[in-house]
């Protein structure tokens, strides 16, 4: 069976879920999530 991969070395390719992240980056993501949820749900609820 021939290997017809378009990537020269598929193992060298890195995707986001495989990359390491720090605790600070996770904390930043959590804060952004909370702000987004507040904007999406709390602000409209307060305007009713």
TANOR-V577180 format. One line per field, one symbol per residue. ss: DSSP state (h for helix, s for strand, l for the rest). burial: I if it has 9 or more other C-alpha atoms within 8 Angstrom, else O. A space follows every 50 residues. Layout:
ss: ???
burial: ???
//
This chain:
ss: lllllllllhhhlllhhhllllhhhhhhhhhhhhhhhhhhhhhhhhhl
burial: OOOOOOOOOOOOOOOOOOOOOOOOOIOOOOOOOOOOIIIOOIIIOOOO
//
